[in-house]
Amino acid sequence: MSTRRSEPSPTSDPVFSCDQRTNSPRSQITFYNPQHAHKSSTMTDQSPMDAGAFVTDAFLQSVLQAAAEARQQCLQMLDFIDQNRAAQPSPEAEMQLSRQQKILHTNLAKLRGLNRRAVLDTRNTKQQTQEAKSEIDSLHLHLQNLYYEQRHLIGDIAACQGYNHKYQSLPLISVDEILATNPELAGADEHDLMVARINHEHAERQALEEQRQGLLKKKQSLIAENNKKKDHLAALDKEVEKFLGSATAVQQKFEQHDQQNKAAAAASA
C-alpha cells in the first residue's frame, strides 16, 4: 500500500517563520530577510573556477548539472522572496512560492539520489583501487626480491671472476709451444688453449709421477738389498771375530809349548 506524500504547508516550510512565543503560527505570514541570502547568492555566482572544466566523467557531470539546477532554483526563490517582501503576500505569490518549493524539493531529491550513487561508486572505486594497490604492492615486492637476487648473483659472479685460481700460478707451457706441439689448436680460442696447456701440464706431471714411483720402488729394492748385505757382513764379522778368538788360544798354546821346549833344552844342556 503506497502512501502519498503530503505537500508542505506554508507554515511548515523553512522559508516561513512562526512566533516563538506561541505554538500557533502568526496570523500574518512574513518572509525571512533575503538580503543576507541574496548576498550569499551573489558570492556563489562568482565561482573562482568551473568544476565542469576538469570533470570528464558523464555521471559526475550529471551530478554537477543537478546541483546547478538546484542552486539555480534556490537563487530564483531568493529573488522571488526579495521581490515579494510585502507584509501580507498575495495568494498568487504564496502559490508561486509553493510551486518553486516543490521544484526545489524535486531537484534536491534528485541530487540526493545522485549523491548516494556517487558515494557508492566512490566506495567501489576505493575498493577496486585498494585491490589494484595490493596487487601492485605484491608485484613491487616480487620485483624487489628479483633485484636482491640480481645483486646477489652479480656479487657471486664478481667473486668468481676475482678468485685467485691455482692454475694461474702453474708453470704451464707457453702458447707458442702448445701450438707447435698441437697444430690442430691453431684456430682455438683462449679458453681452449688454456685447457690444452693445463692438460699438457697434467700429462707431464703424471709421467713424472710414474717415473718417481718407479725410482722409489728401485730405491726401496736397493735399500733392501743393502740391508741384506749389511746383515751378511755383520754375520761374517762375528765369524771372523770368533775365528780370531780361537786362533789366539791356539797361538797361546803353541807359545807355551815352545817355552816348555826351550826350558827343557836349557836344562839338558
Protein Blocks (a to p, Z undefined) as FASTA:
>chain_A
ZZddddddfklpmkbccdfkbmbdcfbdcdddfklmmmmmmmmmmcfbdfklmmmbfklm
mmmmmmmmmmmmmmmmmmmmmmmmcfbdcfklmmmmmmmmmmmmmmmmmmmmmmmmmmmm
mmmmmmmmmmmmmmmmmmmmmmmmmmmmmmmmmmmmmmmmmpccfklmpccddfklmmmm
mmmlmmpcfklmmmmmmmmmmmmmmmmmmmmmmmmmmmmmmmmmmmmmmmmmmmmmmmmm
mmmmmmmmmmmmmmmmmmmmmmmmmmmZZ
